[in-house]
Amino acid sequence: KQILHNAKSNSHGCIRLAICIATAFAVVMLTACSDGNGTKSFHSSDEAIREYHGFLTTLRQNGKVSIQTLVKIVNEWRVLDDSVTSCISRDTLRKAHSYPFTVYHEL
């Protein structure tokens, strides 16, 4: 009886550990890209590339900026870059002879 009781206790511990790991993973995945700005949503890879190109064009036109502004711009760029990459990855799977990653990398 004692061995059976220990086996049941162990299985409950494993289940609890699995639930904790799954919960921690879900929390990390849901909050990884969220720093208050959220993410950008695009309907197509073309729209994402246009937005990315526009952001980089505006960035090139900026002169000297303060450190605070630079930090803000880098944070915006990271969110945009992540969203564009994600959109292109999803969109490319559906279209034959579409090479948005090539255009993206040329920017």
N, C-alpha and C positions, 0 to 999 in steps of 0.2 A: 504494500500500500504506500509506503514512504517513497519508493522509487517512482511509482505512478504519480504521486502528488508532486514530486520534484520535476518530473517531465512536463506536467501541466503548467507549473509555475514558469518553467523555462520557455514554453511556447507562448505564454501570455507576455513574458518579457520581450520576446522576439517580435511579437505583433506590435507591442507598444513602441519598440525601437523603430520598426518599419513605418509606423504611423508618424512618429516624430520626424524621421528623415524625409518622408513624403511631404509633410507639412512645411518643413524648412525649405525643401526644394521649390515647392509652389510659391512660397513667400518670396524667395530670391528671384524666381522667374517673373513674377508679377511686378516686382518693384525694381528690377535691374535697370530699366531704361527710364524710370520715372523719378525725376528730381523736381517735380512741380511743373515742369514744362510739358510733360507727356511726350508723345511721339507724333510725328507728322503722318498723315494718312494720304496715300496717293491711289488713284484709280488705275493708273497704268505706269509702266516704266518710262514712257515718254514724258508724262507729267512730272515724274520724280526727277528725271534728268534735267528738264527745263528749270525746275525749282533749284536744283543743285547748281546749275550753270549760272542762274540769276544771283544766287547767294555769293558764289565765287567772284562774279563780275563786280558786285557791290563791294566785296571785300578788297578787291584790287584797287578800287577807286578811293578807298580810305587812305588818308595820310597818316600822320603820327597819331597814336591813340594812347590813352592811359592804360596802366596795368589792369585796372578794374574793367575797362572796356574790352581789353584783350581777353581777359578771363571769360567775360560774358560771350564774346564772339566765339571763342574756342568751345565753350559749352554748347552754344547753339549749333556750331558746326558738327560736333560729335553726335548730337541728337539727329540732325538732318542726315549726316552720313550714314548712321545706323538705319534710319528709316528708308533711305534711298536704296541701300544695299539689300535690305529685307524685301522691299517692293520688287526690285529687279530679280532677285532670286525666285520669288513667287511667280512673277510674270513670264520669265524666260521659259519656265517649264511648259507653258501653254502655247507658245508661239514658235513655229518652225522658222528658221532663217532670220531670227531676230537676235541681234547681238548688242543688247544694251550695256553689257559689262564692258565691251570694247569702247563704246562711247564714254561711259563713266570713267574708265581709266585714262582716257585721253584728255579729260578735263583737268 
